[in-house]
């Protein structure tokens, strides 16, 4: 089936963002121009696809990546750049849901995600403004502290480097007394995410991967004992295919991917960045360089970049923002959290999609032998997509499922997915009400 959305993606149109304005030059990723063959074809050049390609190539597979626009075009190049360990759910909740052995394997895997990110950055000399100063998790109300302290207990019980900051100490680290007590997790860090995506692309190229930009896939189908992936410039015959399109799954292969697209809720994340802060404000707001994300269900998250700008992000409407006013709720939250920035101008506003699953866990699928899928990072995509993509690449190259951190499951669609905008709007309003009441 032809892909009607492919024509809507302008390969020359890079969505505006702070990261697009400050990233280094892109590596060469020319379009597919003829028929080719390989062991693994990867659809999507975000963190999942690029990490999978890199790891599969290191394990001896020949790999071709097909990207509809350019590497990092989607959420991988537009997120907040926070490199966070773990998953949305508490470790004990995951073990209750999946069973202790499987749950602990997934927990350990997700908690180690930042280690892999910073290892790859060092190994391949990726220029992406990488820092590892820690991650603050402040309570948005006094009552929310209990949940964070339970989370901390479970982290410490598993040997992770984290500690509790009482409200005065948290205020010093955050640069504001807007929040209450906070977890300081020393494993977290930040990157320039678009630079990291381009760095992963360069690393994959170094390992022999062929990366084809401006090559939107229109069809994936069985061709004898292999798979055939079709793009405007030709066809790729591959032993295995990995669909690594996450929240942008609808841009690839309608028909084949309809069920996959309906298994996630794509949520838009809105981010604003200030002009560079003065030296005085630099010394008082996040003075140690940590990033943060608070305890709200629809959380606020923030950090500073290498240029001294303060970024604040949060969830919003399902639709893509079209004007500055669409970011009003984030700008209001910024001024409320940091009233000393009342007169500081906003220099950048942008958005990206993240994929939320009903159980808040990532999913791995293989509906047919050799057709692989991985998605659903629920806001933890920098570390988790890198790690799960790497595991998928190793699995694709070796055929050994023991490398996967969670079971391969059937695709389960969300009921009434077509009404997702209405559902998400109602959920957004409900969760904001719960956040306001959780004192």
ZICOR-V169564 format. One record per backbone hydrogen bond with DSSP energy under -0.5 kcal/mol. CO is the residue of the C=O (numbers start at 0). NH is the residue of the N-H. Records with the same first field share a line. If there is no record, write none. Layout:
# ZICOR-V169564
CO->NH / NH
This chain:
# ZICOR-V169564
1->3
2->5
4->7 / 8
5->8
7->9
8->10
9->12
11->13
12->14
16->20
17->21
18->22
28->212
35->236
37->238
38->239
39->63
40->241
41->43 / 65
42->243
44->71
45->49
46->50
47->51
48->52
49->53
50->54
51->55
52->56
53->57
54->58
55->60
56->59
61->38 / 39
62->209
63->41
64->66 / 211
65->43
66->214
67->215
68->213
69->72
71->76
73->76
74->77 / 78
80->82 / 190
81->83
82->188
89->93
90->94
91->95
92->96
93->97
94->98
98->102
99->103
100->104
101->105
102->106
103->107
104->108
105->109
106->110
107->111
109->85 / 112
111->115
112->116
113->117
114->118
115->119
116->120
117->121
118->122
119->123
120->125
121->124
125->127
127->191
130->189
133->290
134->184
135->292
136->182
137->294
138->179
141->144
142->145
143->147
144->148
145->149
146->150
147->151
148->152
149->153
150->154
151->155
152->156
153->157
154->157 / 159
155->158
159->161
160->185
162->183
163->165
164->181
165->168 / 169
166->170
167->171
168->172
169->173
170->174 / 175
180->138
181->164
182->136 / 184
183->162 / 185
184->134 / 187
187->133
188->82
189->130
190->192
191->195
192->196
193->197
194->198
195->199
196->200
197->201
198->202
199->203
200->204
201->205
202->206
203->208
204->207
208->210
209->64 / 211
210->212
211->66
215->231
216->252
218->229
220->227
222->225
225->222
226->228 / 237
227->220 / 229
228->235
229->217 / 218
230->233
233->230
234->35 / 236
235->228 / 237
236->37
237->226
239->40
240->242 / 371
241->42 / 243
242->373
244->247
245->248
247->250
248->251
252->256
253->255
256->260
257->261
259->262
260->263
261->413
263->265
264->355
266->353
267->315
268->351
269->313
270->349
271->311
272->346 / 347
277->281
278->282
279->283
280->283 / 284
283->285
285->288
290->135
291->301
295->298
296->298
298->314
299->293
300->312
301->291
302->310
304->307
307->276
308->304 / 310
309->273
310->302
311->271
312->300
313->269
322->325
323->326
324->327
326->329 / 330
327->331
328->332
329->333
330->334
331->335
332->336
333->337
337->340
338->341
340->343
344->274 / 346
347->272
349->270
351->268
353->266 / 355
354->377
355->264
356->359
359->87
362->374
363->408
364->372
367->370
369->240 / 371
370->367
371->242
372->364
374->362
376->379
379->383
380->384 / 385
381->385
382->386
383->387
384->388
385->389
386->390
387->391
388->392
389->393
390->394
391->395
392->396
393->397
394->398
398->400
399->402
400->403
406->363 / 408
410->412
413->416
415->418
416->419
418->422
419->423
420->424
421->425
422->426
423->427
424->428
425->429
426->430
427->431
428->432
429->433
430->434
431->435
432->436
433->437
436->438
